[in-house]
């Protein structure tokens, strides 16, 4: 698999809701490493850390990103730089204070246009997952959240992608922006247990290809590809 690696996202659903604390994090992370090994197909591929603390393969034959939230574990895997983030959309959780501190004005307007608390939570998770995805791909911490692009999710900017999702745009922050251009993909699972998944890869194709999603657990949830985001045309 060292040549022509596809862009893939591995998903796994834990059978039980992990208890809070370090034990839950360890169980989620261990499942993430299991999924990574299955995606890679390598025998005990060695891992190391970049100066930023971001994990990577020691031989750099591929790139990956691991994320988990509640019962869901997601891993993106590609030859090119990649990042992913999964968020459980809690229907009652209020994120307004966090959004007011860290989001761009366009993103705040997108939140304010939500029809109710549940929709507002989903909209926040879409934006947060995209921003975390950007940070992970670039080896940045959550403290760099204000360096992320403005993700413009709105009907006025939408087109239609070949993968069936709407095409939106990312407006890069003003001034110096020393990061590679990424193509983002959003997926959603609605219902009693709602999740938002974002996966990104360095732009290398026109048009960018959506990742192949593969399940590595007996139970699955119905994820739908809802949007593709590209850098705003100059």
C-alpha positions in Angstrom: 0.0 0.0 0.0 3.0 2.3 -0.1 2.1 3.6 -3.6 -1.1 5.2 -4.8 -2.7 5.4 -1.3 -6.4 6.4 -1.4 -8.0 9.0 0.8 -10.0 7.0 3.4 -11.8 7.5 6.6 -12.2 4.6 9.0 -15.1 4.6 11.4 -15.9 2.5 14.5 -18.7 2.6 16.9 -18.0 1.5 20.5 -20.7 -0.8 21.8 -21.0 1.0 25.1 -20.8 4.7 26.1 -17.4 5.1 27.7 -17.4 6.4 31.3 -15.9 9.8 31.9 -12.2 10.2 32.7 -8.8 9.0 31.5 -10.1 5.4 31.1 -12.6 6.4 28.5 -10.0 8.4 26.6 -7.6 5.5 26.6 -10.3 3.1 25.3 -11.3 5.5 22.5 -7.6 6.1 21.5 -6.8 2.4 21.5 -9.7 1.8 19.1 -8.4 4.6 17.0 -5.0 2.9 16.7 -6.7 -0.4 15.8 -8.6 1.3 13.0 -5.4 3.0 11.8 -3.6 -0.3 11.6 -6.5 -1.8 9.6 -6.5 1.2 7.2 -2.8 1.0 6.7 -2.3 -2.7 6.4 1.3 -2.3 7.7 2.8 -4.6 10.3 3.4 -2.7 13.5 4.2 0.6 11.7 6.3 2.7 14.0 4.9 6.1 15.2 6.7 9.2 16.3 5.8 12.8 17.0 6.4 16.0 15.1 7.8 19.0 17.0 4.2 20.1 17.6 3.3 16.8 19.2 1.3 15.6 16.2 1.7 11.9 15.7 3.0 10.5 12.4 4.4 7.4 10.8 8.2 7.3 11.4 8.8 6.3 7.7 6.4 9.0 6.4 4.8 6.5 4.0 1.3 8.0 4.7 -0.4 10.6 6.9 -3.3 10.1 9.3 -5.4 11.8 11.9 -7.4 10.2 14.8 -10.5 11.7 16.5 -13.1 10.4 18.9 -16.3 11.7 20.5 -18.7 9.8 22.8 -19.0 6.3 21.1 -17.6 7.3 17.7 -14.0 6.9 16.6 -12.8 8.3 13.2 -9.4 8.0 11.4 -8.5 9.7 8.2 -5.7 8.2 6.1 -3.9 9.5 3.0 -0.6 9.9 1.2 -1.2 13.7 1.5 -1.5 15.7 4.7 -4.8 15.0 6.3 -7.0 15.8 9.3 -10.3 14.7 10.7 -12.6 15.5 13.6 -15.8 13.9 14.9 -18.2 15.7 17.2 -21.2 14.5 19.1 -24.0 17.1 18.6 -25.5 17.3 22.1 -29.0 18.7 21.6 -29.0 20.6 24.8 -25.5 22.0 25.1 -25.0 25.7 24.7 -21.7 26.7 22.9 -22.5 30.4 22.5 -19.7 31.7 24.7 -17.1 29.7 22.9 -18.4 30.7 19.5 -18.4 34.4 20.4 -14.7 34.2 21.4 -13.4 32.1 18.5 -15.6 32.3 15.4 -15.5 34.7 12.5 -18.4 37.2 12.1 -19.7 35.2 9.1 -19.8 32.0 11.1 -21.6 33.7 14.0 -24.3 34.9 11.5 -24.6 31.3 10.3 -25.2 30.2 14.0 -27.7 33.0 14.6 -29.8 31.9 11.6 -30.5 28.5 13.2 -34.2 27.7 13.6 -33.8 26.3 17.2 -31.5 25.0 19.9 -31.0 21.6 18.2 -30.2 23.1 14.8 -27.9 25.6 16.5 -26.0 22.8 18.2 -25.6 21.0 14.8 -24.3 24.2 13.1 -21.8 24.8 15.9 -20.5 21.2 15.6 -20.2 21.6 11.8 -18.0 24.7 12.2 -16.0 23.3 15.2 -15.3 20.0 13.4 -14.0 21.9 10.3 -11.8 24.1 12.4 -10.4 21.1 14.4 -9.8 19.3 11.2 -7.7 22.3 9.9 -5.8 22.5 13.2 -5.0 18.7 13.2 -3.9 18.7 9.5 -1.5 21.5 10.3 -0.2 20.3 13.7 -1.7 23.3 15.5 -3.3 23.3 19.0 -6.8 24.4 19.9 -5.2 27.7 21.1 -4.6 28.6 17.5 -8.4 28.4 16.7 -8.5 32.0 15.6 -5.9 31.2 12.8 -8.4 28.9 11.1 -10.2 30.0 7.9 -13.7 31.3 8.0 -15.9 28.4 6.9 -18.8 29.9 4.8 -21.7 27.6 5.1 -24.7 29.2 3.4 -27.1 28.7 0.5 -25.8 31.7 -1.4 -22.4 30.0 -1.8 -23.5 26.5 -2.5 -23.0 24.5 -5.7 -23.4 20.8 -6.2 -20.5 18.3 -6.0 -20.2 15.0 -8.0 -20.3 13.2 -4.6 -23.8 14.5 -4.0 -23.0 17.2 -1.3 -23.2 20.9 -1.5 -20.0 22.9 -2.3 -19.2 25.7 0.1 -16.0 27.7 0.6 -13.3 28.6 3.1 -12.2 32.2 3.2 -8.6 32.4 4.3 -7.7 34.8 7.0 -6.2 38.2 6.0 -2.5 38.6 5.8 0.2 35.8 5.8 -1.3 32.4 5.7 1.6 29.8 5.6 -0.6 26.7 5.5 -1.4 24.3 2.6 -4.8 24.6 0.9 -7.1 21.8 2.1 -10.3 20.4 0.7 -12.8 19.5 3.4 -15.7 17.1 3.5 -18.6 17.1 6.0 -20.7 14.1 7.0 -23.6 13.9 9.4 -25.5 11.3 11.3 -28.8 12.5 12.7 -31.3 11.0 15.1 -31.1 10.2 18.8 -27.3 10.0 18.5 -26.2 12.8 16.2 -22.6 13.2 15.0 -20.8 15.5 12.7 -17.6 14.3 10.9 -15.2 16.5 9.0 -12.3 15.1 7.0 -9.7 17.1 5.0 -6.8 16.5 2.7 -4.2 18.7 1.1 -5.6 19.9 -2.3 -4.0 17.9 -5.1 -6.9 17.1 -7.4 -9.4 19.1 -9.5 -12.1 18.5 -8.4 -11.0 17.1 -4.9 -12.1 13.5 -4.3 -14.3 12.7 -1.3 -12.7 10.1 1.0 -13.9 6.5 1.0 -15.6 5.7 4.3 -15.1 2.2 5.8 -16.6 0.8 8.9 -14.5 -1.3 11.3 -17.2 -2.2 13.9 -20.1 -4.6 13.8 -22.7 -1.8 14.4 -22.8 1.2 12.1 -24.7 4.5 11.9 -26.1 6.1 8.8 -23.7 8.9 7.8 -24.5 11.1 4.9 -22.0 13.2 2.9 -23.6 16.7 3.2 -21.0 19.2 2.0 -17.6 19.8 0.4 -15.6 22.9 1.2 -12.9 24.4 -1.0 -10.7 27.4 -0.7 -12.4 30.5 -1.9 -11.5 31.3 -5.5 -9.2 34.3 -5.8 
